[in-house]
Amino acid sequence: MLDLTLLCSCRRPETAATTVGERQAGVGILVLQPILESALSNARGAEAWDALYNVIDADGHILEPLDLWDHYIDPAFRDRAPRIVKGENGTERLVIEEHAVGDGQRGIGRIGAVGARRGVVEADTLAYKDGKPGGFDPHKRIPDMDADGIDAAFLYPSLGLFSGAIHDPKLAAATCRAYNRWLADYCKPYPNRLFGVAMLPLQDVDLAVEEMTFAGTVNLLAME
């Protein structure tokens, strides 16, 4: 049976990191074993424990669809939602609160190049939408997991990792809620193999607690 003791989600400030590895990791998982066991039992039934987990990807990532914000964010925030634009040099950039993320020299398409198996990927010219199909579609992710011998995966955001750059706490909360709604739908077809890690608006404690509560109602069993 899966030992969940180490599957725990926490974020530590960079100033508290003691090694280069910790600073690069930035985010770990911290879900206490009794909480996760209870959630699995209540939300997914006893059959969740019938599967034998030999290999677990504890740091998997999805690729947020470009229309995620159109379909999942509350209408009041739709015109301020994160979006992708092309810079003057042709690279794609993520724009949050009218500010482009990054230095403009490297496109975000490189995010989707992770896991490419054949040929040379020109990460700076790859369009984000042409990234690994399994990042967008759970039905295409499962064959990739099978090919790598992965029984289950805990899934983190990609573009959503930049949500900490949002200054407005309410916009941050709406962005997290939209992402978590989509992630719950992504994981729903494979509840015993895909485990979503909810995104929290850490800009405000009360909003973060509210989002934690929501995450539990849609079977997201960990949070970051």
Buried (B, 14 or more C-beta within 10 A) or exposed (E): EBEBEEBBBEBBEEEEBEEEEEEEEBBBBBBEBEBBBEBBEEBBEEEBBEEEBEEBBBBBBBBBBBEBBEEBBBEEBBEBBBBBEEEEEEBBBBEBEEEEBEEEEEBBBBBBBBEEEEEEBEBBEBEBEEBBBBBBBBEEBBEBBEEEEBBBBBBBBBBBBBBBEBEBBBBBBBBBBBBBBBBBBBBEEBBBBBBBBBBBBBBBEEBBEBBEEBBBEBBBBBBB
